[in-house]
Every structure is written in C-alpha cells, then in structure tokens.
C-alpha cells in the first residue's frame, strides 16, 4: 500500500520505496515497527509533537539522559523539551545511530563529490513533513534505525559501515504522546552497504487521533 | 567589563560570571577566543547566522563531514544548511564535546534529582538569545568547549569527566559569516569538576557589523 498522509491503518504494512520518505500521525499508545525487508538498509526516523511541532526529537537530550550513544530496548527517545516521545520496546538488531543528520544534497556534494546530488533523506523528510507545517530548517539529528556508526574511543573517528540488519529485522517503538513520525529509506550508498532498498513500517493499536489536516 | 549586547570591543576581555551566559554579534573574519581563567570549567557555545537565525550550528552535519566526534584545529563547525559558521584556529586543550545539549532545569531534575533546579546553560542561553529573536525550542546541541566526554567504543557508554583545561587555556575560532554567538559558564557540577567558575572571552579583529537591534 502506498504511503498515507492520514493515520496508518493498524496492522497494515506500508512500503517506503528506495531513496524516499513518508510522514504520518501516530497516536499516544500506538506501536510503530520499522522493518528492514531486504537487510542492510537504514531508515532515518524523526518525531514531533503532533499538536506543537516546535517540540522535536533531541539526540542531545536523549544521549545525555541515557549516558550512552548506542540505544536499544528499553531506552526512551526524548524531545528538546525533555519529554519522552517514543520508547524502544523491541529491537532485533541493536545497532543504530543517533549522531548524524539525514543525508542531503550537501552530503552528496561534500562527501561524495556528486555534481547533481540527490535530495537525500533530508529532502525526502522535508517534503514528507511539509504538510504537517515542519520547515526544513527544523530537521535535527535523526534516530537512524539500523545505521552502523562505530566510534574509535581514542581518536573519536567515526566510520559508516554497512548495517548489521538482516532481511526481516525490525525495531519497535511505543508512542508516549501523539506524534508526527517521519521515516525514510536512506539515500546514501555508504550507509546502506552499497545499494538502495525499501523500508517497511507498520503501526499497531487503536488510533486516538484523526488527521488534523483534514 | 560586563557582558555587552552590542558587538564586543576588539581586544577587551569580557567575563561571564559562574552559572550565567551571554550572547553577542561576531563579524565575519573576526576571531573569538573562549578562555578558561581558572581551569576545569566548561563553556557551551552556540552560533546562529546573524541575518537569519533559522540557520544554526549543527552537531550532526559537523560530525558527519569531519568523520570524527572530537574536534580541534582546523575543524570547521557547520550549520544546519551545511555552511561553515566557525573554524577552530587555536586550541590549547583539544578535548571538547559536541554530543550533548546544554544542561537545563530538566537535566538537574532528571540526572541530579534537584527539586528546585537551576535554569542551567539552557535557561542562560535562552535568556541571552531572546533579544536576538531566538526562541528556546531552537537551541540545539551546543559545541561544549572544554567538556570532557569520553565514549566506551564497545558499549557506547559516555562519561562526563572533569575538563582537561588548566587556568588560562583557550580555544579560538574565526567567524566565516556574521554571527550571533552565545556562550555560558556551565552550570552543571559534574561537567566542571565539582565547582562553578567564570569564563572569559575576547573578540579580535574589526567589527564589520553594527548591532541590528539598535
């Protein structure tokens, strides 16, 4: 099924095609599952308070409260206002990144040297979030599901290695408030083991909200 | 001399008292030096495009382009729009943090268990930036001068240890565009080796801009 701008139908698996993105409401109490159907594919995740999109996922708050840069069950993901947006409730991979911003035209220009760069996850997120009133300057560091970014503790050097996820691996979150969630099938070759694959997602549980845009 | 809201007088050393903050314009081409006068004191640094404060320092862009989480000379600090805001041109310490958000009331509530928490660097930055039209929800991960946050590469665990800075140590930046810079003398005990000390700063070079607020 193609991507909705209305709340996803519970239990339905939605497809994000390679190098694209989607945004949708998730009600407090619902469970969001992000699935890597083919393996070795990253999905950038953003979350905003549905009722006030000035409240947004914050890597800095989350890592500070966790005292850890690698997150998994049962870690909470905090907002810039120190409220819990999402809580990780299942994780078959255990390796995700929360340091790097979504790949963008500038990423492809600066890191890859592309002359006609793809808009990347950044552009895909901006387009998907535009109907929810989120401007692209508000896109922060994403929680990058399945992204494999080891750190050298002595030098601080980071590497972007192929994801450890295998076909069918997934990570699930419970929403702790009504949210706009945005997801991508990541557009950067290095992040995805050299090829572009889709991402699947599913929302379970009864939606408490209707689309405020309608 | 007390903290200005107009451009700092070149060559003058300004004092940020313990647990407080300041914000001021810095012209393209000027050099900003942040000094730890007593040793073992952190200063959170934020930078915004003076002419459009929607453009703001970005840890995620900077770390991605550097492929490193520990920055020093001659690393550039990028904005959310992938422009260089500042370039590190001198650094007598070499250990700074760019992962964690400024300490806040919530930090003291969640990590320290304080019942009447201080407003922290976050509150100090918000107050200092308010005259420049920056709302507190726009405060991102800061470049935390002298903050010592080692990472365990295997587990991702991070520790907040006393800064390595000694009395008189400093870090200098050249502005690559006209900026609003905000600085603090950090308010969190753990970050500052257990005591609260001032921060000094100095701007050198001819100001090209006048205070747009006047």
Interface residues (C-beta under 8 A of the other chain):
Chain A: X54 X55 X56 X58 X59 X60 X61 X63 X64 X65 X67 X68 X69 X70 X80 X81 X82 X99 X100 X101 X104 X106 X107 X110 X111 X135 X137 X139 X140 X141 X142 X150 X151 X152 X153 X155 X156 X157 X158 X159
Chain B: X54 X55 X56 X58 X59 X60 X61 X63 X64 X65 X67 X68 X69 X70 X71 X80 X81 X82 X99 X100 X101 X104 X106 X107 X110 X111 X135 X137 X139 X140 X141 X142 X150 X151 X152 X153 X155 X156 X157 X158 X159
